[in-house]
Amino acid sequence: MSNEWKVICSVDDIPVLGSRVVQRAGETNVAIFRNSENKVFALLDKCPHKGGPLSQGIVFGERVACPLHNWNIELQSGCAVAPDEGCTQKFSVRVENGQVSLDMAELNAPSAMAKGLAAA
């Protein structure tokens, strides 16, 4: 995680129990989720199972259900709920004064490098 943050949107721009997609040139997009408690999470918009777009899934509690095969992914960690296995990359999120920001280093990192940052 770096000390540079990029403001993406306001919390109100993310639908409750929904998501907003952040486009990344040449890379898989990032999905920013908002749950019913107004907690905000960010994951790579790719299910670890078959690559389904998590941004199109159903948010419940602190999980999202993949729209392809209904895998449940923890929004906090990006990992599938047992008995399913696998994780998608999570991104650091900062919410200040109603503004949602993502870590610039994570957001701009190539996929292979981003995986290393997620494991750190």
C-alpha positions as CSV (number, residue, x, y, z in Angstrom):
1,M,0.0,0.0,0.0
2,S,1.3,3.5,-0.9
3,N,0.5,6.8,0.6
4,E,-1.1,8.0,-2.6
5,W,-4.9,7.7,-2.9
6,K,-7.1,8.4,-5.9
7,V,-10.7,9.6,-5.2
8,I,-13.0,7.4,-7.3
9,C,-16.5,8.4,-6.3
10,S,-18.7,9.3,-3.3
11,V,-20.2,6.6,-1.2
12,D,-23.6,7.7,-2.5
13,D,-22.5,6.9,-6.1
14,I,-22.3,3.2,-5.2
15,P,-25.8,1.6,-4.9
16,V,-26.6,0.0,-1.5
17,L,-26.1,-3.7,-2.0
18,G,-24.5,-3.0,-5.3
19,S,-21.3,-2.0,-7.0
20,R,-19.5,0.5,-9.2
21,V,-16.8,-0.5,-11.7
22,V,-13.5,1.2,-12.0
23,Q,-12.0,0.8,-15.5
24,R,-8.3,0.0,-15.8
25,A,-6.5,0.3,-19.1
26,G,-5.3,-3.1,-20.2
27,E,-6.1,-4.7,-16.9
28,T,-9.1,-6.4,-15.3
29,N,-11.5,-3.8,-13.8
30,V,-12.0,-3.2,-10.1
31,A,-15.4,-3.5,-8.5
32,I,-16.2,-1.3,-5.5
33,F,-19.0,-2.7,-3.4
34,R,-21.3,-1.1,-0.7
35,N,-23.2,-3.2,1.7
36,S,-26.4,-2.4,3.7
37,E,-24.2,-1.0,6.6
38,N,-22.5,1.5,4.1
39,K,-19.2,-0.4,4.4
40,V,-17.2,-0.1,1.2
41,F,-14.9,-2.8,-0.3
42,A,-12.9,-3.2,-3.5
43,L,-12.1,-6.4,-5.3
44,L,-10.8,-7.4,-8.7
45,D,-13.9,-7.8,-10.9
46,K,-13.1,-11.4,-11.5
47,C,-14.4,-14.4,-9.6
48,P,-11.6,-16.9,-8.7
49,H,-13.7,-19.8,-10.1
50,K,-14.4,-19.0,-13.7
51,G,-13.7,-15.3,-13.9
52,G,-17.3,-14.1,-13.6
53,P,-17.9,-10.4,-13.1
54,L,-18.3,-10.0,-9.4
55,S,-19.7,-6.4,-10.0
56,Q,-22.8,-8.1,-11.4
57,G,-23.3,-10.3,-8.3
58,I,-25.7,-9.9,-5.4
59,V,-24.2,-8.3,-2.3
60,F,-25.4,-9.6,1.1
61,G,-23.8,-9.0,4.5
62,E,-20.0,-8.8,3.7
63,R,-20.2,-11.2,0.8
64,V,-21.0,-11.1,-2.9
65,A,-22.4,-14.0,-4.9
66,C,-20.8,-14.5,-8.3
67,P,-23.5,-14.2,-11.0
68,L,-22.1,-17.3,-13.0
69,H,-22.1,-20.1,-10.4
70,N,-23.2,-18.5,-7.2
71,W,-19.8,-18.8,-5.4
72,N,-19.8,-16.6,-2.3
73,I,-16.8,-14.3,-2.0
74,E,-15.9,-12.5,1.2
75,L,-15.7,-8.8,0.4
76,Q,-13.1,-8.2,3.2
77,S,-10.6,-10.7,1.9
78,G,-11.6,-11.6,-1.7
79,C,-11.6,-15.3,-0.8
80,A,-14.3,-17.9,-1.6
81,V,-16.4,-19.3,1.3
82,A,-15.8,-23.0,1.9
83,P,-16.2,-25.5,0.5
84,D,-15.2,-23.4,-2.5
85,E,-11.6,-22.4,-2.7
86,G,-9.7,-19.5,-4.3
87,C,-9.3,-15.8,-3.9
88,T,-9.5,-12.7,-6.0
89,Q,-7.4,-9.6,-5.4
90,K,-8.6,-7.2,-2.8
91,F,-7.8,-3.5,-3.0
92,S,-7.2,-1.0,-0.1
93,V,-10.1,1.4,0.3
94,R,-10.2,4.7,2.2
95,V,-13.4,6.6,2.9
96,E,-13.1,10.1,4.1
97,N,-15.8,12.8,4.2
98,G,-18.0,10.5,2.1
99,Q,-15.4,10.1,-0.7
100,V,-14.1,6.7,-1.7
101,S,-10.4,6.4,-2.6
102,L,-8.3,3.5,-3.8
103,D,-4.6,3.1,-3.3
104,M,-2.8,4.3,-6.5
105,A,0.0,1.7,-6.4
106,E,-2.5,-1.2,-6.2
107,L,-4.8,0.4,-8.8
108,N,-2.0,1.0,-11.3
109,A,-0.1,-2.3,-10.7
110,P,0.0,-4.9,-13.5
111,S,-2.0,-8.0,-12.7
112,A,1.1,-10.1,-11.8
113,M,2.5,-7.4,-9.6
114,A,-0.9,-6.7,-8.1
115,K,-1.1,-10.3,-6.9
116,G,2.2,-9.9,-5.1
117,L,0.9,-6.7,-3.4
118,A,-2.3,-8.5,-2.3
119,A,-0.3,-11.2,-0.6
120,A,1.9,-8.8,1.3
